[in-house]
Amino acid sequence: MEYSPRKANIIFVTLQSVLKEAMKVKGCNNIKIPHMQKEKLEREDRLPLQISCEASLLAKTIASLPTN
C-alpha cells in the first residue's frame, strides 16, 4: 500500500509518540496512543517531524535494558 508523504508523516509521528510512551512504561504494551491533533497540526503546517525525548527518559530506558 502506498501512502502520500503527508499521511506517511502523520503515521511516523504517531509511531514516535507510541515508542516514547512505551519507554515510559518500560516496554509494557498497555499504553494509550497520545492524541496530538496531528491532522489539524498538519493542515496548519505545524506538524513536528520528530517528537522530543527527555534525556532522563532515554537514560532510564537504556539502563533498564537487559545486558548479556
N, C-alpha and C positions, 0 to 999 in steps of 0.2 A: 504494500500500500504506500502511495506517495502522499506526503503532506506538503502543504505550502510552507515557505520559510516562516511566515507569520505563525502558523499553527505549530510548527516544529519548535519555535522559540518558546511558545506558551507551554508546550509539553516539557521542554528541558528545564524551565523554571520550576515547574511542578516537581520534576524529579529531584532537583536540588533541594527543594523545600522538604520533600519526604525524607531524603537522606539526612538532612540536618535534624529533623525530628527523631529519626531512628537513632542518631548519635546521642541525643538527649536521654533516651531510654535504654541505652546500652544494647541496641540491636533488636530489642523486642519489636514484634510487628503489630503490637496493639497501639497504634498511633492514629491520630486523626490528621488528614491532609489539611494543612493550613489554607484558609481561604484568603487570597490576596486581591481579589477582584482583578485578575490578570487580563481578562478581556477588556475591561474598562481602561486599565493602565496601558494596554497595547493601543487602543483607539486614541488615547491621549499622547501617544509616543513617549510613555514614561515607564514601560515595562523594563525592569532591570535585566541585563544579560547574565548576571550572576548574583547569587544570594550570598551575603557575607556570613562568615562563621567566626565566632569569637575564638581567639587563640586558646582560651582556657577550656572551651568545649573540645577543641581539637586535641589538646594535650591530654585531657581526661579520657577521650576515646582511644587514643594511641596507647595510653597506659593500661587500659582495660583489655587490650588485645592479648590473646594467649601467646606465649613465647615457646618455641620448640627447640 
